[in-house]
Amino acid sequence: MSQLATHLPRAVPVDLRAWLAQAWDPELSLAAWRERLVDAGWATPAWPVAWHGRGLDDELAAVVEDELAAAGAVGAPPGFGRVVAAPTLLDRASDEQKRRHLRPIATGAEKWCELFSEPGSGSDLAGLTTTAEPRDGGWVASGRKAWATGAHLAAWALLLARTDWDVPKHKGLTMFLLPLERDGVTVLPVRLMNGALTHEVLLDAVALAPADVVGAPGEGWSVAQTTLAHERRLAAAHRAPAVAAGAGAGRAVREAAEEFARFSAVYAWIPDSRGRPDLLRERGRGARADAPTRQLIADALIHERVMTITAGRIATAGPQAVSPSLVKLASSRTARRAADAHAALTGADGLLAGERAQPALDVALAMHAASLIGGTDEIQRNIVAERVLGLPRERQADASAPFRDVPTNHTERSHGARAVPDA
Ligand SMILES: Cc1cc2nc3c(=O)[nH]c(=O)nc-3n(C[C@H](O)[C@H](O)[C@H](O)COP(=O)(O)OP(=O)(O)OC[C@H]3O[C@@H](n4cnc5c(N)ncnc54)[C@H](O)[C@@H]3O)c2cc1C
């Protein structure tokens, strides 16, 4: 059990243990067990009581995960849907959308992905050009989304698209809930340098209805900020991404292991992207590490500790008190320090691939993701400077003009920027 459990209210572990004693049956199908878990509110205990949860805070929710694991029971499904899409829906979606989507997310029946980034719009997310054009009371979307992690497993996506080219760039965006099975959606694989898989998603005249909109048309930027805040908080999460995959024999455990294997094939790089500071403790022991290397190891472990404490402050004080951007920065800084320490420990052998590959190589290739995913380090620093420290905003020549008039590096746009006159 987590150390936390020793000073947290006893009621949660006691109630849960009693419930597990009569409800956990490893011979159920995974789907049937998860329905039972969701009905009892233990799959997603941090969600509100009205929406399949128990309204627990993050610390108590972690105790629930530990208790499920201790009983050998299968817990909540891993993935973007439960940890990012669902919190976004809880914060911003209509009751109708919550009713439709939250339960299949909690049971793991429907996986989700995020369609924000584009080949020309990553940091400048508000400059995206995938367009949902109004038609017959709905919209028709066309464009190209990059970095769609897990899109091949997902049934649904959070899609950020431009619905109005005649207002400033942040004001013309709308967030949609897109079923990836819909006509006009094509998912294409992209292999990364560390062997990991991501996807591009092409949208060709995809029909969208008013019921697919999260919030109101034109509020997409603010809904996306909610999503990104949930994503950035995750950067420092230490827990295994699949919560309580179950232990021992039984159908539910077997099917959960298969689900976890599919998830791991997509997200196996995440621990490496965080620098694997956990390996440093063991690798640094003994005479192999010289004094400068031990210094690097200590430095990495200190940064890891600071990151954990910063993440803990968010868990207790809330994102209003501590910016998720600070956690994200602490996480990528830890990854870099840990990568340096791994490289020093491994020396030139760290360049070897194949059978003789060392953890240093996986870490060196994956750790760049920590400074990119969910918004780059530079963007986090801009956010902290402007929103936390209240420093003057970065000058943005394109923030107030209608987006149609903003010159970008997209040479062709079906909605066409007006020609910029020759100087
Ligand atoms: C492993 C991985 C998984 C991902 N998964 C997803 C996903 O599932 N869904 C999704 O939508 N996206 C995903 N992303 C994309 C991610 O959000 C983008 O990579 C990120 O926003 C950066 O955009 P970019 O790659 O276009 O870089 P760019 O925006 O082109 O940035 C290039 C460099 O310029 C710097 N820069 C840019 N603008 C500024 C500025 N104003 N001030 C200072 N510096 C600046 C950046 O910090 C960076 O160093 C993923 C990325 C990775 C690496």
The ligand as an SDF file (V2000), in Angstrom:
LIG
                    3D

 53 58  0  0  0  0  0  0  0  0999 V2000
    6.2780   11.8980  -28.8880 C   0  0  0  0  0  0  0  0  0  0  0  0
    5.3030   12.9950  -29.2380 C   0  0  0  0  0  0  0  0  0  0  0  0
    3.9340   12.7560  -29.1790 C   0  0  0  0  0  0  0  0  0  0  0  0
    3.0360   13.7580  -29.5390 C   0  0  0  0  0  0  0  0  0  0  0  0
    1.6910   13.4820  -29.5040 N   0  0  0  0  0  0  0  0  0  0  0  0
    0.8060   14.4220  -29.9340 C   0  0  0  0  0  0  0  0  0  0  0  0
   -0.5890   14.1100  -30.0060 C   0  0  0  0  0  0  0  0  0  0  0  0
   -1.0320   13.0040  -29.6440 O   0  0  0  0  0  0  0  0  0  0  0  0
   -1.4480   15.0400  -30.4910 N   0  0  0  0  0  0  0  0  0  0  0  0
   -1.0160   16.2650  -30.8980 C   0  0  0  0  0  0  0  0  0  0  0  0
   -1.8600   17.0790  -31.3190 O   0  0  0  0  0  0  0  0  0  0  0  0
    0.3000   16.6030  -30.8520 N   0  0  0  0  0  0  0  0  0  0  0  0
    1.2140   15.7050  -30.3780 C   0  0  0  0  0  0  0  0  0  0  0  0
    2.5610   16.0030  -30.3340 N   0  0  0  0  0  0  0  0  0  0  0  0
    3.0260   17.2720  -30.9400 C   0  0  0  0  0  0  0  0  0  0  0  0
    3.5550   18.3030  -29.9640 C   0  0  0  0  0  0  0  0  0  0  0  0
    2.4880   18.9430  -29.3130 O   0  0  0  0  0  0  0  0  0  0  0  0
    4.4080   19.2970  -30.8140 C   0  0  0  0  0  0  0  0  0  0  0  0
    5.5730   18.5990  -31.2040 O   0  0  0  0  0  0  0  0  0  0  0  0
    4.7720   20.5330  -30.0420 C   0  0  0  0  0  0  0  0  0  0  0  0
    3.6540   21.3380  -29.7950 O   0  0  0  0  0  0  0  0  0  0  0  0
    5.8390   21.3720  -30.7970 C   0  0  0  0  0  0  0  0  0  0  0  0
    5.4190   21.6640  -32.0840 O   0  0  0  0  0  0  0  0  0  0  0  0
    6.3720   21.4050  -33.3250 P   0  0  0  0  0  0  0  0  0  0  0  0
    6.8940   20.0210  -33.2170 O   0  0  0  0  0  0  0  0  0  0  0  0
    5.6330   21.8100  -34.5520 O   0  0  0  0  0  0  0  0  0  0  0  0
    7.6190   22.4030  -33.1010 O   0  0  0  0  0  0  0  0  0  0  0  0
    7.6680   23.9340  -33.4790 P   0  0  0  0  0  0  0  0  0  0  0  0
    6.4460   24.6280  -32.9830 O   0  0  0  0  0  0  0  0  0  0  0  0
    7.9840   24.0640  -34.9180 O   0  0  0  0  0  0  0  0  0  0  0  0
    8.8790   24.4510  -32.5880 O   0  0  0  0  0  0  0  0  0  0  0  0
   10.2580   24.3520  -33.0380 C   0  0  0  0  0  0  0  0  0  0  0  0
   11.1400   25.0820  -32.0150 C   0  0  0  0  0  0  0  0  0  0  0  0
   10.8110   26.4930  -31.9930 O   0  0  0  0  0  0  0  0  0  0  0  0
   10.5160   26.9210  -30.6720 C   0  0  0  0  0  0  0  0  0  0  0  0
    9.4820   27.9520  -30.6670 N   0  0  0  0  0  0  0  0  0  0  0  0
    8.3600   27.9620  -31.4210 C   0  0  0  0  0  0  0  0  0  0  0  0
    7.5950   29.0530  -31.1140 N   0  0  0  0  0  0  0  0  0  0  0  0
    8.2560   29.7260  -30.1420 C   0  0  0  0  0  0  0  0  0  0  0  0
    7.9830   30.9390  -29.4010 C   0  0  0  0  0  0  0  0  0  0  0  0
    6.8600   31.6530  -29.6140 N   0  0  0  0  0  0  0  0  0  0  0  0
    8.8740   31.3310  -28.4530 N   0  0  0  0  0  0  0  0  0  0  0  0
   10.0160   30.5940  -28.2340 C   0  0  0  0  0  0  0  0  0  0  0  0
   10.3280   29.4530  -28.9190 N   0  0  0  0  0  0  0  0  0  0  0  0
    9.4630   29.0260  -29.8430 C   0  0  0  0  0  0  0  0  0  0  0  0
    9.9900   25.6690  -29.9760 C   0  0  0  0  0  0  0  0  0  0  0  0
   10.0870   25.7770  -28.5740 O   0  0  0  0  0  0  0  0  0  0  0  0
   10.8850   24.5950  -30.5660 C   0  0  0  0  0  0  0  0  0  0  0  0
   12.1110   24.5430  -29.8680 O   0  0  0  0  0  0  0  0  0  0  0  0
    3.5030   15.0350  -29.9560 C   0  0  0  0  0  0  0  0  0  0  0  0
    4.8810   15.2860  -29.9800 C   0  0  0  0  0  0  0  0  0  0  0  0
    5.7790   14.2920  -29.6300 C   0  0  0  0  0  0  0  0  0  0  0  0
    7.2640   14.5890  -29.6860 C   0  0  0  0  0  0  0  0  0  0  0  0
  1  2  1  0
  2  3  1  0
  2 52  2  0
  3  4  2  0
  4  5  1  0
  4 50  1  0
  5  6  2  0
  6  7  1  0
  6 13  1  0
  7  8  2  0
  7  9  1  0
  9 10  1  0
 10 11  2  0
 10 12  1  0
 12 13  2  0
 13 14  1  0
 14 15  1  0
 14 50  1  0
 15 16  1  0
 16 17  1  0
 16 18  1  0
 18 19  1  0
 18 20  1  0
 20 21  1  0
 20 22  1  0
 22 23  1  0
 23 24  1  0
 24 25  2  0
 24 26  1  0
 24 27  1  0
 27 28  1  0
 28 29  2  0
 28 30  1  0
 28 31  1  0
 31 32  1  0
 32 33  1  0
 33 34  1  0
 33 48  1  0
 34 35  1  0
 35 36  1  0
 35 46  1  0
 36 37  1  0
 36 45  1  0
 37 38  2  0
 38 39  1  0
 39 40  1  0
 39 45  2  0
 40 41  1  0
 40 42  2  0
 42 43  1  0
 43 44  2  0
 44 45  1  0
 46 47  1  0
 46 48  1  0
 48 49  1  0
 50 51  2  0
 51 52  1  0
 52 53  1  0
M  END
$$$$
